[in-house]
Structures are given as C-alpha cells and as structure tokens.
Amino acid sequence: MHLLIPAAGSGKRMGADRNKLLLQVRSKPLIAWTLLAAEAASSISWIGIVSQPQDWDEFKSIIADLKLKKTIELISGGSTRQESVYHGLQALPSNAAQVLIHDGARCLATPDLFNACSEAILYCSGLIAAVPVKDTIKVVDDNGIIKSTPERKQLWAAQTPQGFDVKLLKKCHVEGIRQGWEVTDDAALFEKCGIEVRIVLGEETNLKITTPQDLAIAEFILSYRE
Ligand code: C5P
C-alpha cells in the first residue's frame, strides 16, 4: 500500500515558530513517531512525505536516524492541507491503485490501524478511520447561539488514515479545484462528489496534535506504551 503523509503545515496553533511536526515529543521529533508506526505497518510499502522544501534537510536527517527500510520520497507541500495532498497524489508511482492518507500530526496511530485501513480499502472506494463522538455536539451561529443539536449516535469524529481509490481521489481533487471547495479532509471531497465513504473504527488515542496540551498528552501516551 502507498501512504501519503501531509506534513507541510506550520506551528501556528501550537504557538511554535516552526513546523510543529519537528517539535520534540518523548525525545524524538513528532513526525518520527508517525514514521515509526508507518514503518512497522506490514501493509505499507511506500511512503510519500509532503512537506515544505525548507524542512527537507531536517526530514532527511530524521529518516536517516530512524534507519527506515521502506521507500520514502519527499514531495513539495502546498499552502493548504488540500493542496499538499493534491501534490502528493501527482507524485504517486503509476502502479498505485489505492492510497492511504495520514496526517503527520497524528503521531499516535498504531501499525494495526494502518493495516486495518490498508485491508479495508481493497473492498471499497473510500474510507476513514473514525470514532463515535462522546460529547453532545451543538451547531452554533456566529453570535454564539445554538442552532441545533445533532443526534449523537450518528456523529463520528473523523481521523486519519483515510483510504481511497487513487483514480477517484484524483478526480475529486480536480473537481474540488474547479468548484473552489475548501475541505479539511479528503473524505469531504468524496462526499461532495456523491461517492460513498465507509467508516473503519479508529483509535481513541489517535489524536491530532494541535496544541501544547496535545503534545503533553502524546508524551504521556507514548511513555505509557513503552
Ligand atoms: O494544521 P493541521 O494539524 O490541521 O494539519 C493537518 C495535517 O496537514 C498536518 O499533518 C499538517 O502538517 C498537514 N498540512 C499540510 N500542508 C499544509 C497544512 C497542513 O501538509 N499546507
């Protein structure tokens, strides 16, 4: 299976002046934990890291330190996640029929989750890892007034990995550009194009590291696993 890792973001919401994936978590750069999980997932054979060229020297030295055995390519990132994934899709080897997309910032996803998604995408066109929502979710307007309360049993929190048929995902991205759609995950492009996307049960610990608190939680979870 081919895996694309969008890793071209900044450290803005983290309050950092650099790519948050290069910050240290438990004595390793955050992205190193993501890469170690992908390396340990037997289903993954090729990894494309989509990142800003200014970070490539650091990424190369992280890859060398980890002594990763899988084929790894660095691909130039875009100004949004959506654009970065689009760049990644153009760089996929021509024999890639399916692809997994996994945010570099989700450094706690396990090899088992990668393998489950790799297996499941052989039997459908699109899927995402997701977990049932525990909180009651409110839809709120710009004035802070609640507009509605969606039924909780129908709500799932989207994670990555997300898996797709490559040809379909490329088409959906092109349609997204044509229509000016702005989305925060790839499944949303499939949905907007009217293509079915399935759920694979994700992991409660598969957090997207966004804030300094998330970094502290990741430290704790990684130390608990060791
Ligand atoms: O900012 P956020 O954590 O929501 O981004 C999700 C993922 O998308 C991160 O792994 C980040 O590095 C990546 N990203 C990207 N290109 C961008 C912005 C974000 O690859 N321009």
Residues whose N, C-alpha, C, O or C-beta is under 5 A from the ligand:
A	BS01	C5P	P6 A7 A8 G9 V50 G77 G78 S79 T80 R81 S84 D103 G104 A105 I209
